[in-house]
Amino acid sequence: MEHQTFSPDRLLSRVEVDHHFGLSRRFLEVSAVRGDGPPMVKIGRSVRYRIGDLHDWIAARRVSSTSAGVPN
């Protein structure tokens, strides 16, 4: 995968999030319903994700062991 630098405000579709971050479309759909996924932006019927929010959400889930709790 090639490395690209994007503005933290750039909006990505679920397909683009899957491609750039490895979070599957299905995971994003299910976590959106449960409310425990990355923050999203709704524009009409479209759902988009800010790159900065994705980085922050992923960073908040860093743990040092598999037994450590992960925040919702």
C-alpha angles and dihedrals in degrees: 000000000000119000116240129176116222134179112267087236094057112118120227131195120231090260090054092047089053091050098045102031105023094237105138122233089240092053090050092049094049095043090049090058092045092044095230100105132089117302113271139199119227116208107178104305093337123100120207134176127218112230091225091054091050092052091048093047092050093046090052089059098057111126134177097220140018090248094058115106119247120216119243 
